[in-house]
């Protein structure tokens, strides 16, 4: 069944994409990821597939969910849908996520999209595609709309008990992501805390400003100082906001829900980025949706993953943060 | 100058207020608290004073700021404004906050309002009016509008590195506050985290659900389980949300700013509670405004403090959480 996946742009991770768009993008989809899987994943995969004639799907998970997609696909388009065989008995969602990640490591797909368990995904990603050197815990980066434009918030759920070194590396990765994905020149990197007086914040954050001010940030980025929750809405003082994965996840889910209810802070619904996060500091394109993601969110995630592949975003970030070899666990 | 403050309802903390409203409320105002003090404090104090003929002000801080208020007051109302003498030389804002808190402990005022440094306020409050037994770190509780109604979020900035015992006590205090201030019967208490699967969350939170399920919660409250950032916007699963002071502060400032920009989640601007927090687990009425509070916020804070005094909110909470003696540090 793997043979159904077109070879597409099977090139090594790290090689820039050709400039002509849209090139084929082969997206591995975790059919069992998320609270409402597989129904919303089937729905999302079909929507993304129909919106993008150059999108190929590699369905990873149980046959019945894959069959629901295959049955809805125009027979003339069947060559754009493949499936990774999985044992049907006692299939754990984390096993499916791991298989989807391996398909990227094995060159069977260009990117993976999953709404599955974040902790399991992050560990499996490090093992399969590998971490960049110096990246202890790959962060999940989300993009939020603000009054002033788009803002990168990281981490939003991977490193829930980070140390200072981890947050400094996240600052570097976030700066590269803002430069590549939001096209921000010389990104301003802020540290999220609860007051800008000296000595404010918790144990983790008190000594971080000095570390961040001295950090080797890529893409001409600079440390822009301490910022607070309100600054993540205004977007005025920073393009990248660094925080631990617990605080970032809570704030992201709060603000995303507020904006979904009330409209985005910039006023233009078209300005709202997809409700997805990208795993940074790994040698592959890995896009994570919320556990509670809808079919529309999954479709957005798949389209986003295809866009990241076509723009060779991972290779572009790797160029900004030089490293010699990838660490496999 | 102290004599200018009318004796008002000088009764022991813990005694319920008489039912007739409005009774006199004597509010000590920290003139040097906040980023924009004393200008916004002067503005806010005058607004609150003019809105409430039964409000008495005890101005604590430098004479020039107090004089700006005294000059604007109708001479016929001068007996409603008093001032605590402070040395004018090398006056540190934290000293002013401490003096304002002492005025409550000494029975010169019924409540205090400050936009000063949170950490200094919490420590000074514990020393002056005293903590309730078992309260290691008094939490700051804020009330947020939600789609479903009002929600108590705590802690929002006092206990930034709490232990589990502290969060269990905060759950009890938050339940009492929701019952007394939001008139919620049998409040549902949720623990803020980043996913509802077992084992999600950081080190601090992983073992807390069991502790909260077994906790002796007041006012018929019950533990309602794990909730996420989105639930703080919908308000559907909980009336009280417990979290550490770092996460709570970031989320509060993010959501308050989103609602100030986009309108409240319930749609009715009149439903928005004042942007203030109340210090719980202490034997006095202590209201804290944001460091960046406006004159309007300060006026709201003073009016809120007067309301809490008139409703004898602290005594009502103490009745719900029985204790024998107050701990002074």
Interface residues (C-beta under 8 A of the other chain):
Chain A: X117 X118 X119 X147 X157 X160 X161 X192 X193 X194 X195 X197 X200 X201 X202 X203 X228 X229 X230 X232 X233 X234 X243 X244 X245 X246 X247 X249 X250 X251 X252 X253 X254 X255 X256 X257 X258 X259 X261 X262 X263 X265 X291 X292
Chain B: X117 X118 X119 X147 X157 X160 X161 X192 X193 X194 X195 X197 X200 X201 X202 X203 X228 X229 X230 X232 X233 X234 X243 X244 X245 X246 X247 X249 X250 X251 X252 X253 X254 X255 X256 X257 X258 X259 X261 X262 X263 X265 X291 X292
